[in-house]
C-alpha cells in the first residue's frame, strides 16, 4: 500500500485524479496547512455495511433537544474567516 499526502486545495483541484490513485490502492493523507486532518483509504467491500438504528426508546425527539446557548463573541467571525482565506492564497 502506498501512502501520499495532499493539501486541501490540491485535493479539490484534482479530486478525480486522487480518487483514481485510491482505487489503485493508494492511501491519501489530507493536510490542512501542515496538519493531517483526514485519511482517504481504498474501500474494503468486505466490511459490514452501515446500518441506521432507530433512537432508543424514551429518547427525546430531535426537535425537542435544546440548543446550546449562543456564544457571546467580541470578534467579527466573518473578518476572521476572510483573514484565514487570504492566508491560504
N, CA and C of each residue as an Amber inpcrd file, in Angstrom:
protein
   267
   0.8550000  -1.1780000   0.0000000   0.0000000   0.0000000   0.0000000
   0.8990000   1.2390000   0.0000000   0.5620000   2.2180000  -0.8090000
   1.3280000   3.4540000  -0.9260000   0.5570000   4.5680000  -0.2280000
   1.2680000   5.3870000   0.5860000   0.6050000   6.4920000   1.2620000
   1.1780000   7.8050000   0.7500000   0.2990000   8.6930000   0.3290000
   0.6810000  10.0100000  -0.1550000   0.0100000  11.0670000   0.7100000
   0.5600000  12.2760000   0.6840000  -0.0830000  13.4020000   1.3440000
  -0.5490000  14.3780000   0.2720000  -1.6510000  15.0480000   0.5620000
  -2.2160000  16.0060000  -0.3790000  -2.8220000  17.1550000   0.4160000
  -2.5840000  18.3540000  -0.0490000  -3.1790000  19.5320000   0.5950000
  -4.6150000  19.6980000   0.0960000  -5.4270000  20.3660000   0.8850000
  -6.8460000  20.5170000   0.5750000  -7.0500000  21.1570000  -0.7930000
  -6.3310000  22.2250000  -1.0940000  -6.5130000  22.9200000  -2.3770000
  -6.2050000  21.9910000  -3.5490000  -5.1360000  21.1890000  -3.4260000
  -4.7880000  20.2520000  -4.4910000  -5.8310000  19.1490000  -4.6010000
  -6.3340000  18.6860000  -3.4720000  -7.3810000  17.6590000  -3.4870000
  -8.6180000  18.1770000  -4.2030000  -9.0070000  19.4180000  -3.9090000
 -10.1770000  19.9970000  -4.5690000  -9.9460000  20.1710000  -6.0640000
  -8.7520000  20.5960000  -6.4370000  -8.4680000  20.8740000  -7.8380000
  -8.3480000  19.5960000  -8.6670000  -7.8610000  18.5040000  -8.0650000
  -7.6070000  17.2880000  -8.8240000  -8.2500000  16.0750000  -8.1570000
  -9.4920000  16.2380000  -7.6970000 -10.1690000  15.1870000  -6.9420000
 -10.2550000  13.8780000  -7.7110000 -10.6720000  13.9220000  -8.9710000
 -10.8230000  12.6880000  -9.7530000  -9.5000000  11.9430000  -9.8540000
  -8.4310000  12.6560000 -10.0970000  -7.1170000  12.0300000 -10.2100000
  -6.7180000  11.3520000  -8.9010000  -6.9520000  12.0330000  -7.7870000
  -6.6040000  11.4560000  -6.4910000  -7.4630000  10.2350000  -6.1890000
  -8.7350000  10.2810000  -6.5440000  -9.6020000   9.1260000  -6.2860000
  -9.2040000   7.9310000  -7.1480000  -8.7130000   8.1790000  -8.3610000
  -8.2100000   7.0690000  -9.1810000  -7.0050000   6.4140000  -8.4990000
  -6.1470000   7.2220000  -7.8870000  -4.9990000   6.6690000  -7.1580000
  -5.4710000   5.8220000  -5.9780000  -6.5130000   6.2690000  -5.2900000
  -7.0580000   5.5000000  -4.1690000  -7.6120000   4.1690000  -4.6860000
  -8.2770000   4.1780000  -5.8170000  -8.7840000   2.9310000  -6.4130000
  -7.6410000   1.9490000  -6.6930000  -6.4710000   2.4750000  -7.0390000
  -5.3170000   1.6270000  -7.3250000  -4.6370000   1.1290000  -6.0500000
  -5.1400000   1.5290000  -4.8860000  -4.5950000   1.0360000  -3.6290000
  -3.8320000   2.0550000  -2.8110000  -3.7230000   3.2720000  -3.2900000
  -3.0150000   4.3120000  -2.5410000  -3.8790000   4.8060000  -1.3820000
  -3.2370000   5.2460000  -0.3350000  -3.9060000   5.9040000   0.7770000
  -3.4720000   7.3610000   0.7690000  -4.4250000   8.2790000   0.8920000
  -4.1290000   9.7030000   0.8960000  -4.3160000  10.2680000   2.2910000
  -3.3330000  11.0230000   2.7470000  -3.4740000  11.7850000   3.9720000
  -3.7100000  13.2280000   3.5730000  -4.8280000  13.7950000   4.0160000
  -5.2120000  15.1530000   3.6530000  -4.6400000  16.1120000   4.6890000
  -3.9400000  17.1470000   4.1900000  -3.2980000  18.1290000   5.0620000
  -4.0250000  19.4680000   4.9960000  -4.2520000  20.0660000   6.1540000
  -4.7100000  21.4460000   6.2500000  -3.4970000  22.2180000   6.7370000
  -2.8800000  22.9370000   5.8300000  -1.5510000  23.5030000   6.0220000
  -0.6150000  22.3270000   6.2340000   0.0250000  22.1770000   7.3660000
   0.9030000  21.0200000   7.5610000   0.3500000  20.0380000   8.5800000
  -0.9410000  20.1310000   8.8700000  -1.5670000  19.2670000   9.8580000
  -2.4410000  18.2330000   9.1730000  -2.1830000  16.9650000   9.4430000
  -3.0160000  15.8970000   8.8830000  -4.3960000  15.9570000   9.5310000
  -5.4350000  15.9940000   8.6800000  -6.7960000  16.1010000   9.2230000
  -7.6910000  14.9420000   8.7990000  -7.2930000  14.1990000   7.7600000
  -8.1370000  13.1070000   7.2890000  -7.2960000  12.1180000   6.5100000
  -7.8500000  10.9370000   6.3320000  -7.1950000   9.9230000   5.5250000
  -8.2400000   9.3130000   4.6010000  -7.9040000   9.2010000   3.3290000
  -8.7760000   8.5670000   2.3380000  -8.1310000   7.2290000   1.9920000
  -8.8590000   6.1590000   2.2520000  -8.3200000   4.8110000   2.0470000
  -9.1780000   4.0720000   1.0320000  -8.6040000   3.0700000   0.3690000
  -9.4150000   2.2680000  -0.5550000 -10.5560000   1.5860000   0.1950000
 -11.6740000   1.4860000  -0.4630000 -12.8440000   0.8580000   0.1380000
 -12.6450000  -0.6430000   0.2030000 -12.8950000  -1.2080000   1.3590000
 -12.8080000  -2.6530000   1.5390000 -14.2250000  -3.1910000   1.5510000
 -14.6540000  -3.7920000   0.4590000 -16.0290000  -4.2700000   0.3170000
 -16.4270000  -5.3340000   1.3060000 -15.4560000  -5.9050000   2.0270000
 -15.7790000  -6.9690000   2.9730000 -16.2540000  -6.4360000   4.3170000
 -16.0980000  -5.1590000   4.5280000 -16.5750000  -4.5870000   5.7930000
 -18.0900000  -4.6590000   5.8430000 -18.6040000  -4.7010000   7.0320000
 -20.0620000  -4.7680000   7.1500000 -20.6710000  -3.4430000   6.7320000
 -21.8460000  -3.4730000   6.1730000 -22.4750000  -2.2360000   5.6870000
 -22.9060000  -1.3350000   6.8470000 -23.0400000  -0.0730000   6.5260000
 -23.5120000   0.9030000   7.5030000 -24.9650000   0.6100000   7.8310000
 -25.2860000   0.5930000   9.0960000 -26.6710000   0.3850000   9.4980000
 -27.1710000   1.6180000  10.2310000 -28.4070000   1.9610000   9.9780000
 -29.0370000   3.1000000  10.6420000 -29.9820000   2.5310000  11.6940000
 -29.7390000   2.9490000  12.9280000 -30.5610000   2.4430000  14.0230000
 -31.6290000   3.4560000  14.4110000 -32.6990000   2.9730000  14.9390000
 -33.7400000   3.8420000  15.4730000 -33.2710000   4.3910000  16.8140000
 -33.7740000   5.5550000  17.2020000 -33.4090000   6.0870000  18.5220000
 -33.8430000   5.1470000  19.6290000 -33.1630000   5.2130000  20.7390000
 -33.5330000   4.3770000  21.8850000 -34.9260000   4.7660000  22.3700000
 -35.6510000   3.8200000  22.9330000 -36.9680000   4.1540000  23.4840000
 -36.8220000   5.2110000  24.5760000 -37.6610000   6.2070000  24.5260000
 -37.6350000   7.2680000  25.5200000 -36.7040000   8.4210000  25.1730000
 -35.9500000   8.3030000  24.1040000 -35.0580000   9.3980000  23.7000000
 -35.9090000  10.5570000  23.2010000 -35.5000000  11.7950000  23.5120000
 -36.3010000  12.9360000  23.0490000 -36.2270000  13.0790000  21.5270000
 -37.2940000  13.6180000  20.9710000 -37.2950000  13.8930000  19.5370000
 -36.2500000  14.9600000  19.2620000 -35.6750000  14.9180000  18.0800000
 -34.6090000  15.8410000  17.7340000 -35.0520000  17.2980000  17.8760000
 -36.2910000  17.5810000  17.5180000 -36.7970000  18.9510000  17.6180000
 -36.9030000  19.4090000  19.0670000 -36.9010000  18.4910000  19.9950000
 -37.0430000  18.8310000  21.4170000 -35.7020000  18.9540000  22.1430000
 -34.6110000  18.6100000  21.4790000 -33.2940000  18.7060000  22.1090000
 -32.9030000  20.1840000  22.1500000 -32.5990000  20.7200000  23.3250000
 -32.2690000  22.1450000  23.4090000 -30.9150000  22.4460000  22.7680000
 -30.8460000  23.5850000  22.1160000 -29.5910000  24.0360000  21.5250000
 -28.7150000  24.6530000  22.6040000 -27.4010000  24.6000000  22.4280000
 -26.5290000  25.2510000  23.4130000 -26.7170000  26.7680000  23.3460000
 -26.3530000  27.4760000  24.4150000 -26.5180000  28.9290000  24.3880000
 -25.6360000  29.5670000  23.3190000 -26.0900000  30.7020000  22.7880000
 -25.3470000  31.4160000  21.7610000 -24.0530000  31.9570000  22.3480000
 -22.9870000  31.8500000  21.5640000 -21.7080000  32.3650000  22.0240000
 -21.7070000  33.8830000  21.9900000 -21.1700000  34.4700000  23.0040000
 -21.0350000  35.9230000  23.0660000 -19.5940000  36.2650000  22.7040000
 -19.3530000  36.5380000  21.4450000 -18.0080000  36.8290000  20.9780000
 -17.8520000  38.3140000  20.7070000 -16.6880000  38.8270000  21.0340000
 -16.3850000  40.2160000  20.7280000 -15.4800000  40.2790000  19.5060000
 -15.5890000  39.2680000  18.6480000 -14.7680000  39.1470000  17.4530000
 -15.6910000  39.0330000  16.2540000 -15.3080000  39.6650000  15.1600000
 -16.0660000  39.5560000  13.9230000 -15.6760000  38.2460000  13.2360000
 -16.5580000  37.2530000  13.2910000 -16.2750000  35.9370000  12.7560000
 -16.0700000  35.9870000  11.2430000 -16.8130000  36.8100000  10.5550000
 -16.6680000  36.9340000   9.1040000 -15.2900000  37.4930000   8.7580000
 -14.8160000  38.4650000   9.5230000 -13.4820000  39.0180000   9.2870000
 -12.4060000  37.9680000   9.5350000 -12.5800000  37.1400000  10.5650000
 -11.6300000  36.0620000  10.8260000 -11.5930000  35.0670000   9.6730000
 -12.7670000  34.7120000   9.1500000 -12.8450000  33.7890000   8.0270000
 -12.1710000  34.3710000   6.7960000 -12.4180000  35.6310000   6.5210000
 -11.7890000  36.3010000   5.3670000 -10.2730000  36.3300000   5.5410000
  -9.8100000  36.5920000   6.7460000  -8.3730000  36.6290000   7.0170000
  -7.7530000  35.2390000   6.8070000  -8.4310000  34.2070000   7.2650000
  -7.9240000  32.8500000   7.0780000  -7.8570000  32.4780000   5.6160000
  -8.8740000  32.8390000   4.8600000  -8.8820000  32.5210000   3.4380000
  -7.8130000  33.2870000   2.6950000  -7.5060000  34.5040000   3.1010000
  -6.4480000  35.2790000   2.4720000  -5.0830000  34.6370000   2.7240000
  -4.8870000  34.0900000   3.9150000  -3.5960000  33.4910000   4.2440000
  -3.3660000  32.1990000   3.4790000  -4.4260000  31.5660000   2.9640000
  -4.2800000  30.3320000   2.2020000  -3.8170000  30.5950000   0.7780000
  -3.9220000  31.8080000   0.3090000  -3.5460000  32.1190000  -1.0740000
  -2.0930000  32.3690000  -1.2210000
